[in-house]
Amino acid sequence: MTTFASTKESLKDLLRDIKKGKIQLPDFQRGWVWDDDHIRDLLVSVGRSFPIGAVMLLEAGGEVRFETRPVEGLEDRVPTDQEPDKLILDGQQRLTTLTQAVSLDGPVRTRTSKGKRIRRHYYFDIKKAVEEPEALDEAVLAVDENRQLRGNFGRDVLLDLSTTDLECRQLYFPCSSIMRSDAWMTTLFRVAPDQLGTFLEFQNRVLLPFREYQIPVIQLKKETAKEAVCLVFEKVNTGGVQLTVFELVTASYAAEGYNLRDDWFGSKARSVDSRKERLEVDPLLKGVEATEFLQGISLLYTHELRLADIEAGKVGKQVRPVSAKRADILKLPRSAWELWAKGLETGFRNAARFLRKECFYRRRELPYTTQLVPLAAVVTRLEDRWLEPRIYDKLARWFWSGVLGELYGGAVETRMANDYEELLAWFEDDDALPRTVRDANFQPERFDTLRSRLSAAYKGINVLVLREGARDWFWKASVQELDADGITLDIHHIFPLAWCKKRRVPWGRYQSILNKTPISYKANRKLGGQAPSRYLPRIQAEKQVALDDEQMDQLVGSHALSPSLLRRDAFDDFLEDRRQRLSRLVERAMGKPVIQVAGATDHDGEDQIALDSVRSRLGA
């Protein structure tokens, strides 16, 4: 079925329907933003019968319902109960400009090219327009809200067009009278009849092109699906900021009398609490996006639909899938939000509780914020059952598989849906392993390329070290305690940068996570760019620390590294030893052995022994 039709409509008819409210804007359209220069250019283009591009309209009255509003400048002129026949999807800036400059008597509220807000009336200098039709841009004039042009910093009036008589005597035609010039012409005949011939020539050259101007119109039929409408809108509005799915759903729910924006952001005027602020009380949920919340709603709602289809005996493609995709979020009925929003809010809080148990405390520490969505939806569904040891352990294994397998980067809507459904199945059946758990792998060689603290695996391994009880080398307290107390911490080199460069250690080796650990600024200052064999005794000798070798080794060893290799400055052996230590942390988190690629290091035999030990321990 053809979903659109192409035609032409006269500018005069389009402006008439816009003024009557028969053509309006969907609420998700952003405001009119054209400046004074754009307005002048558009008036010249129409006056010279140049093409200004097609507009796209959507027939109202179909399945797609959006909250609507009149074109800017008509808010007080169009009745609030006026239902539009069509909505503007593309062409808002052009049609709004022409409505304000050509159809309304008041000043146009625009701005200069530098963004200063101004109010302007637009005129054609009739003589210039007639004498130099090829330079019509020089005939367009803008004056202030009092219809005057001023100079000398506003002190002098250079041109006064504040009455129709003054306009006629000086031959300046107001653009607001372009479609209806009879009254202006009558005044001209009274005050300056000798100029009638010039005006008639101007009417033929400029006014007639405006009144006969035809605009190409692409009209989407009312049968067009909502996701198609939104997709088309975004494709044709390439110059603007992409609409979020939340903005589109908000516009859709508003048509049913429900203010989703107030629900999420709150409204003091309506005494509505902010769901976003309630969530952000928890530091782990600081910055949670409305779109993420809608994805959680979609997982819960579409799962219910899927269960209903299965119960009804449907098979194959008849069974609707669980989904967090944009198209399915746009289909969410208002009832879905009202049914699941309260429970999902609790689910996000419980997801934050789970993350704290796994030693994450702030949102910036999270390897993937995207993984929070299926986690919150799952614990919403489980309610308090997520705390049961058997379920919790599976949830943790899934979480760390996603992090260390680096599976939640990029577009992950399909993985969200799969994990949500498969996790629920796994909790009831030990053999129903989710594909994220099954597919996740971590190879020891990945340590060599983990250099950015922003990468998911880097963040995850750092937390695995911290939750083993890593203590600061200067303050002795745990790194996490110091972080909570506001002590400046960072991730620093274990073998200092200066030491590595002096010995021409390859950049990739000393910059990897194997040679880094979180310590305080004070501890890092004590390293001084020297070898570990020199800085460790110096740290021990500090009066605030005063530790013997064994105590210092315990302190250093809390960072999953070998104190003895550190004291011997055995850089290469140290890296390989730390690779194995960190591998064991990864193995425990993922519940599966780290896979060694044959021939990747000079320690294949040792790694194989370690791998066999892990497999035996895990029963693999």
Secondary structure as UniProt FT lines:
FT   STRAND          4..10
FT   HELIX           11..20
FT   STRAND          23..26
FT   TURN            27..28
FT   HELIX           36..47
FT   TURN            48..49
FT   STRAND          55..59
FT   STRAND          68..69
FT   TURN            72..73
FT   TURN            75..77
FT   TURN            80..81
FT   STRAND          86..90
FT   HELIX           92..98
FT   HELIX           99..103
FT   STRAND          108..111
FT   TURN            113..114
FT   STRAND          117..125
FT   HELIX           126..131
FT   HELIX           133..139
FT   STRAND          140..143
FT   TURN            145..146
FT   STRAND          148..151
FT   TURN            152..155
FT   STRAND          156..160
FT   HELIX           164..170
FT   STRAND          172..174
FT   HELIX           175..177
FT   TURN            178..179
FT   HELIX           182..191
FT   HELIX           193..195
FT   HELIX           196..202
FT   HELIX           203..207
FT   HELIX           208..212
FT   STRAND          214..220
FT   TURN            222..223
FT   HELIX           226..236
FT   TURN            238..239
FT   HELIX           245..254
FT   TURN            255..257
FT   HELIX           260..265
FT   TURN            268..271
FT   HELIX           275..280
FT   HELIX           283..285
FT   TURN            286..287
FT   HELIX           290..311
FT   TURN            312..313
FT   HELIX           316..318
FT   HELIX           326..329
FT   TURN            330..331
FT   HELIX           334..357
FT   TURN            358..359
FT   HELIX           363..365
FT   TURN            370..371
FT   HELIX           372..382
FT   HELIX           383..387
FT   HELIX           389..404
FT   TURN            405..406
FT   HELIX           413..428
FT   TURN            430..431
FT   HELIX           435..439
FT   TURN            444..445
FT   HELIX           446..449
FT   TURN            453..454
FT   HELIX           456..466
FT   TURN            467..469
FT   TURN            473..475
FT   HELIX           479..484
FT   TURN            485..486
FT   STRAND          489..493
FT   HELIX           497..502
FT   TURN            503..504
FT   HELIX           507..510
FT   HELIX           513..515
FT   STRAND          516..520
FT   HELIX           521..527
FT   TURN            528..529
FT   HELIX           532..541
FT   TURN            543..545
FT   HELIX           549..557
FT   TURN            558..559
FT   HELIX           563..567
FT   TURN            568..569
FT   HELIX           571..590
FT   TURN            598..599
FT   HELIX           604..618
//
